[in-house]
Amino acid sequence: MDTHEVFTALETKIRKLLQKYSEQLELNELFKIKEKELTLTVANQQQIIKDLKKEIEALKIAGFMGKEEDNREIKEKIDDLLREIDSCLVVLKR
C-alpha cells in the first residue's frame, strides 16, 4: 500500500467518523428536547397532584367526603398520576 492509498483510506475513515459525530450531536439535541418536555410534564403533573390534594382537603373540610366510593375514586386518580410521574422520572434518570 503506497502513501496515497494510506491517506485516502485515512481520509475516508475521518469522513465516516465526522458523519457519526454529527449524527450523535443531532441525537443529543433530540434527547435534550425530550428531556425538557418530560421535565415539564412532571412539573405539570406534580402541580395537578398538589391541586387535587388541596381540593380533597377542602372537600373534607366542607363535609363532602362522606362516601367511601368517592374516596376510593379520588385516591385511584391520585395514584394513577403518581405512577405516571414516577415513570417520567425513570425516563429522565436514563
C-alpha positions as CSV (number, residue, x, y, z in Angstrom):
1,M,0.0,0.0,0.0
2,D,1.6,3.3,-1.0
3,T,1.3,6.6,0.7
4,H,-1.5,7.9,-1.5
5,E,-3.7,4.8,-0.6
6,V,-2.9,5.2,3.1
7,F,-4.0,8.9,3.0
8,T,-7.1,8.0,1.0
9,A,-8.1,5.3,3.5
10,L,-7.4,7.6,6.4
11,E,-9.5,10.4,4.8
12,T,-12.4,8.0,4.3
13,K,-12.3,6.9,7.9
14,I,-12.1,10.5,9.1
15,R,-15.2,11.4,6.9
16,K,-17.1,8.5,8.4
17,L,-16.1,9.5,11.9
18,L,-17.2,13.1,11.3
19,Q,-20.5,11.8,9.9
20,K,-21.1,9.7,13.0
21,Y,-20.2,12.6,15.3
22,S,-22.6,14.8,13.5
23,E,-25.4,12.2,13.9
24,Q,-24.6,11.9,17.6
25,L,-24.9,15.7,18.0
26,E,-28.3,15.7,16.4
27,L,-29.4,12.8,18.5
28,N,-28.1,14.5,21.6
29,E,-30.2,17.6,20.8
30,L,-33.3,15.5,20.3
31,F,-32.7,13.9,23.7
32,K,-32.3,17.4,25.3
33,I,-35.6,18.4,23.8
34,K,-37.3,15.3,25.0
35,E,-35.9,15.8,28.5
36,K,-37.3,19.3,28.6
37,E,-40.7,18.0,27.5
38,L,-40.6,15.3,30.2
39,T,-39.5,17.7,32.9
40,L,-42.4,20.0,32.0
41,T,-44.8,17.0,32.1
42,V,-43.5,16.0,35.5
43,A,-43.9,19.6,36.8
44,N,-47.4,19.8,35.4
45,Q,-48.4,16.5,37.0
46,Q,-46.9,17.5,40.3
47,Q,-49.0,20.7,40.2
48,I,-52.1,18.6,39.4
49,I,-51.4,16.4,42.3
50,K,-50.9,19.4,44.6
51,D,-54.1,20.9,43.4
52,L,-56.0,17.7,43.8
53,K,-54.7,17.3,47.4
54,K,-55.9,20.8,48.2
55,E,-59.3,20.0,46.6
56,I,-59.5,16.8,48.7
57,E,-58.7,18.8,51.8
58,A,-61.2,21.5,51.0
59,L,-63.9,18.8,50.4
60,K,-63.1,17.1,53.7
61,I,-63.4,20.4,55.5
62,A,-66.7,21.1,53.7
63,G,-68.0,17.6,54.6
64,F,-68.4,16.3,51.1
65,M,-66.1,13.4,51.5
66,G,-68.5,11.1,53.2
67,K,-68.9,8.3,50.6
68,E,-66.3,5.6,50.5
69,E,-66.7,5.2,46.8
70,D,-65.8,8.8,46.2
71,N,-62.8,8.5,48.4
72,R,-61.6,5.4,46.5
73,E,-62.1,7.1,43.1
74,I,-60.1,10.1,44.2
75,K,-57.4,8.0,45.6
76,E,-57.2,6.0,42.4
77,K,-56.9,9.1,40.4
78,I,-54.1,10.4,42.6
79,D,-52.3,7.0,42.5
80,D,-52.6,7.0,38.6
81,L,-51.0,10.4,38.5
82,L,-48.2,9.4,40.9
83,R,-47.4,6.3,38.8
84,E,-47.3,8.5,35.7
85,I,-44.9,10.9,37.4
86,D,-42.8,8.1,38.6
87,S,-42.5,6.7,35.1
88,C,-41.5,10.1,33.8
89,L,-38.8,10.4,36.5
90,V,-37.4,7.0,35.5
91,V,-37.2,8.2,31.9
92,L,-35.5,11.4,33.0
93,K,-32.9,9.5,35.0
94,R,-31.7,7.5,32.0
